[in-house]
Amino acid sequence: MLLVRAQENRSPAVGEVRVAELLQRVIARANDLAAAAGVSLSVSAPSDLVVYADTGLLERVFDNLLRNGILALVIGTILAI
């Protein structure tokens, strides 16, 4: 997807992103992997925190960070964002 954007000379779709909502979606997607690895997930973000970013790209960043963190941790660990 990023390569296609670069080849088409398109910029990321930057807009207002509510971070707490984005993190809840990311955590929901990672719950099964975390449970299988014996890792607990915790998120703490101010409900009014807003950044300007490409939502899809920012979700991808957090998806990758969570996946890497889950796979690197030992059973019984809490991964907190």
N, C-alpha and C positions, 0 to 999 in steps of 0.2 A: 504494500500500500504506500509506504513512504517512497519507494523507488518510483512508483507510478506518478506520485505527486511531483517528485523532482524532475522526472522526464517530461511531464506536462507543464513544468514551471509554475505549479500551483503552490500557493502559500497555505499553511495550516488555517483551519477555520477557527479563529480566535474569538472567544466570547466569554461572557460571565459564567463562571463555574462555582457552584456552591460545594465547597470541599467536603463538608460533613456528609452530604447526600452522595457524592461521588465515592467517598470511602465506604459508606454502607453498602453500596452496590458491589464494590470490589471485594469487600469482606464476604458478602453473600456468595459470590462466585468461588471464593477460596475455601469456604467452610468444609466441603467434602474432602478436599486434599489435606487440609489441616487435621481433620478428624482421623483420617486414615494414618497420618503421621504421628498422631498423639500430641499435637500442638494446639494450644488454645489461642484464639485471636481476640484482640482487644483494640478498640478504636476510641480515640478521644480527640475531638476537634470542635472548636466553637461553632455553634449552629449558624452564626452569622458571618463566618469566614468565607470570603469570595476572592477568587483570583481570576485573572484574564488569561485564558489558555485555550487550546484545542481540547475539548472534552475527551474525544477518543484517544488522542495521544497521551493525555495525562492519565487516563484510565489504564492504558497499556503500561505506562511507567510503574504505576502502583501494582498492577497485576504481576509484572515481572519481579518487582521487589518482594512482594508477598510470597510468590512461588519460590524464589531463591531462598528467602528466609525460612520458609517452612521446610524445604528440603535440607537445609543446613543445620537445623536445630534438632535437639534430642527430645525423646518422649518426655512429656510433662512440662515442657517449656511454654511460656506465654510470649507470643509475638505481639507487641504493642505498637500501634501507630498513633 
